[in-house]
Amino acid sequence: HTKALQYLLSGKNEKNLELINLGIGEGVTVLEAIKAFEKVSGQDLNYKIGPRRPGDVIAVYADPSKAQSMLGWNPQLTIEDIMRSAWAWQQKHLG
């Protein structure tokens, strides 16, 4: 990403290493992710809904606030955009 490269070259990052999350900032359930993938790929996924397992987390999402404050970066893609991109990569590289 251009803004990330500009930041690295700016000298503001003395370690030349910075972890920055580029998520959409919204929680997505596993079922929502499955449905988004099915919609954009036209493929039905084989899944089974079962009880929560020990250690399963309630929610996970990527918080882009650090990217927003450090780089002026804001998410522009939806979960469907992300799944569409992942599916296109899969088809191109793994057939």
C-alpha positions as CSV (number, residue, x, y, z in Angstrom):
1,H,0.0,0.0,0.0
2,T,1.4,3.4,-1.0
3,K,0.6,5.1,2.4
4,A,2.4,2.3,4.3
5,L,5.5,2.6,2.1
6,Q,5.5,6.4,2.5
7,Y,5.3,5.9,6.3
8,L,8.2,3.4,6.3
9,L,10.4,5.8,4.2
10,S,9.5,8.9,6.2
11,G,11.9,8.0,9.0
12,K,9.1,8.1,11.6
13,N,9.5,4.4,12.2
14,E,13.0,3.9,13.7
15,K,12.6,0.1,13.8
16,N,11.5,-0.2,10.2
17,L,8.8,-2.5,11.5
18,E,5.3,-1.7,12.4
19,L,2.2,-4.0,12.8
20,I,-0.8,-2.3,11.4
21,N,-4.2,-4.1,11.0
22,L,-6.0,-3.4,7.8
23,G,-9.3,-5.0,8.6
24,I,-12.8,-3.6,7.9
25,G,-13.4,-2.7,11.5
26,E,-16.7,-4.6,11.7
27,G,-17.3,-8.0,13.2
28,V,-18.4,-10.8,10.9
29,T,-19.7,-14.1,12.1
30,V,-18.4,-17.3,10.6
31,L,-21.9,-17.8,9.1
32,E,-21.8,-14.3,7.5
33,A,-18.4,-15.1,6.1
34,I,-19.6,-18.4,4.7
35,K,-22.7,-16.8,3.1
36,A,-20.7,-13.9,1.6
37,F,-18.3,-16.5,0.0
38,E,-21.1,-18.6,-1.3
39,K,-22.7,-15.5,-2.8
40,V,-19.7,-14.2,-4.7
41,S,-18.3,-17.6,-5.7
42,G,-21.6,-19.2,-6.7
43,Q,-20.4,-22.3,-4.7
44,D,-22.2,-24.0,-1.9
45,L,-19.9,-24.8,1.0
46,N,-20.3,-28.0,3.0
47,Y,-20.6,-26.9,6.6
48,K,-22.3,-28.0,9.8
49,I,-23.5,-25.8,12.6
50,G,-22.7,-27.3,16.0
51,P,-22.3,-26.2,19.6
52,R,-19.5,-23.9,20.6
53,R,-16.3,-25.7,21.5
54,P,-14.1,-24.9,24.5
55,G,-11.8,-22.0,23.6
56,D,-14.0,-20.7,20.8
57,V,-14.1,-16.9,20.9
58,I,-17.3,-14.9,20.8
59,A,-16.1,-12.4,18.2
60,V,-13.0,-11.5,16.3
61,Y,-12.6,-8.5,14.1
62,A,-9.7,-6.4,12.7
63,D,-9.5,-2.9,14.2
64,P,-8.2,-0.4,11.6
65,S,-7.9,2.5,14.0
66,K,-4.1,2.4,14.0
67,A,-4.0,2.5,10.2
68,Q,-6.5,5.4,10.3
69,S,-4.5,7.5,12.8
70,M,-1.0,6.6,11.4
71,L,-1.6,6.4,7.7
72,G,-4.9,8.2,7.1
73,W,-6.1,4.8,5.7
74,N,-9.8,3.8,5.9
75,P,-11.4,0.6,4.9
76,Q,-13.3,0.7,1.6
77,L,-14.1,-3.0,1.0
78,T,-17.0,-5.1,2.3
79,I,-16.8,-8.7,3.4
80,E,-18.2,-9.6,-0.1
81,D,-15.4,-7.7,-1.8
82,I,-12.8,-9.5,0.3
83,M,-14.3,-12.9,-0.4
84,R,-14.5,-12.1,-4.1
85,S,-10.8,-11.2,-4.1
86,A,-9.9,-14.3,-2.2
87,W,-11.9,-16.5,-4.6
88,A,-10.3,-14.9,-7.6
89,W,-6.8,-15.5,-6.1
90,Q,-7.7,-19.1,-5.4
91,Q,-8.9,-19.7,-8.9
92,K,-5.9,-18.1,-10.5
93,H,-3.2,-19.8,-8.3
94,L,-4.7,-23.1,-7.2
95,G,-7.2,-23.8,-10.0
